[in-house]
Amino acid sequence: MIKIDFTKEDVDALDYERYNYPHPKVQRKLEALWLKSRGLPHHEIARLTNISPNTLRAYLRQYQTGGIDALKQFNYVPKQSELMAHRTTIEDYLAANPPASLNEAVEKIYELTGVRRSKTRVREFIKKIGIEYGKRSPQTNART
């Protein structure tokens, strides 16, 4: 068990920040440390905050090395879609050849990139890059 002696100022800061810090993941870190300052055992803190014991130990080490400011650092970077590496190719092709359906978009993207994604992921991707499917140009819809 990691032993930490908390100052009165740190306990007060943890008590305030655990509810008032703007990011919920940082709030969870602060809550875990506040519970530790109240003398709860590690297994109980992990249960109450819904984190693993390893995560709790990481939070405690963060606090030991950098104090409350270290706990407030949040370095999460969301994973970027593999399709974004092919954005220009996909965007150029689909802009020139709008797919009639989502299924067609899935297949065309696979043909162009070799990357297969679910319909949900393809829908999100083409929405993000601003391509519409199911709509044909006015020339193809016009009757002759």
C-alpha positions in Angstrom: 0.0 0.0 0.0 1.3 3.4 -0.9 1.5 5.8 2.1 0.8 9.5 1.5 0.7 12.3 4.1 -1.8 14.9 2.9 -1.6 18.5 3.9 -4.8 20.2 5.1 -4.6 22.5 2.0 -4.3 19.5 -0.3 -7.3 17.8 1.3 -9.4 21.0 1.0 -8.3 21.4 -2.7 -9.1 17.8 -3.5 -12.5 18.2 -1.8 -13.3 21.3 -3.9 -11.8 20.2 -7.2 -13.3 16.7 -7.3 -16.7 18.3 -8.0 -15.7 21.6 -9.7 -12.9 20.6 -12.1 -14.3 20.8 -15.7 -13.2 17.4 -17.0 -14.9 14.3 -15.5 -11.9 12.0 -15.9 -9.8 14.4 -13.8 -12.6 14.7 -11.3 -12.4 10.9 -10.9 -8.6 11.1 -10.2 -9.2 13.8 -7.6 -12.0 11.8 -6.1 -9.8 8.8 -5.7 -7.1 10.9 -4.0 -9.7 12.6 -1.7 -10.9 9.1 -0.7 -7.3 8.1 0.0 -6.9 11.2 2.2 -9.9 10.0 4.2 -8.1 6.8 5.0 -10.1 4.3 2.8 -8.3 1.1 1.7 -7.2 0.8 -1.9 -9.7 -1.9 -2.8 -12.6 0.3 -1.5 -11.4 3.4 -3.4 -11.1 1.3 -6.6 -14.6 0.0 -6.1 -16.1 3.4 -5.4 -14.5 5.2 -8.2 -14.8 2.2 -10.7 -11.1 2.1 -11.5 -8.6 -0.8 -11.3 -6.1 -1.1 -8.5 -3.3 -0.4 -11.0 -5.0 2.8 -12.2 -5.3 3.9 -8.5 -1.6 3.2 -8.0 -0.8 5.3 -11.1 -2.9 8.2 -9.7 -1.1 7.9 -6.4 2.3 8.0 -8.0 1.2 11.0 -10.1 0.3 12.8 -6.9 3.5 11.9 -5.2 5.6 13.2 -8.1 3.7 16.3 -9.0 1.0 17.0 -6.5 -2.6 18.0 -7.5 -1.3 19.8 -10.6 0.0 16.5 -12.0 -3.4 14.9 -11.5 -5.0 17.7 -13.5 -3.0 16.9 -16.6 -5.1 15.0 -19.0 -3.1 13.7 -22.1 -5.8 11.7 -23.8 -5.6 11.9 -27.6 -8.4 10.0 -29.4 -7.3 7.4 -31.9 -7.7 8.7 -35.5 -9.5 6.6 -38.1 -7.3 4.7 -40.5 -9.5 6.1 -43.3 -8.2 9.6 -42.5 -4.8 8.6 -44.0 -6.7 8.0 -47.3 -9.0 11.0 -47.0 -7.9 12.8 -50.1 -8.2 9.8 -52.3 -11.6 8.9 -50.9 -12.9 12.4 -51.0 -11.8 13.0 -54.6 -13.3 9.7 -55.8 -16.6 10.0 -54.0 -17.0 13.7 -54.9 -16.7 12.7 -58.6 -18.7 9.5 -58.2 -21.2 9.9 -55.4 -22.3 6.4 -54.1 -26.0 5.5 -54.5 -26.0 3.8 -51.1 -24.0 3.3 -48.0 -23.2 -0.3 -49.1 -21.8 1.1 -52.3 -19.7 3.6 -50.3 -18.3 0.8 -48.1 -17.3 -1.3 -51.1 -15.8 1.7 -53.0 -13.7 2.7 -50.0 -12.5 -0.9 -49.6 -11.6 -1.0 -53.3 -9.7 2.3 -53.1 -7.9 1.7 -49.8 -7.9 -1.9 -48.9 -9.4 -0.8 -45.5 -12.7 -2.5 -44.7 -14.9 -0.7 -42.1 -18.5 -1.3 -40.9 -21.3 0.7 -42.4 -21.5 2.7 -39.2 -17.8 3.7 -39.4 -18.1 4.6 -43.1 -21.2 6.7 -42.5 -19.4 8.6 -39.7 -16.3 9.1 -41.9 -18.1 10.3 -45.1 -20.3 12.6 -43.0 -17.1 14.1 -41.4 -15.6 14.7 -44.8 -18.8 16.2 -46.2 -19.7 13.6 -48.8 -23.4 12.7 -49.3 -24.6 9.3 -50.6 -27.8 8.4 -52.2 -28.0 11.6 -54.2 -27.1 11.8 -57.8 -26.1 14.9 -59.7 -29.0 16.7 -61.4 -27.8 15.5 -64.8 -28.2 11.8 -63.9 -31.6 12.5 -62.4 -33.0 14.5 -65.3 -35.2 12.7 -67.8 -34.3 12.9 -71.4 
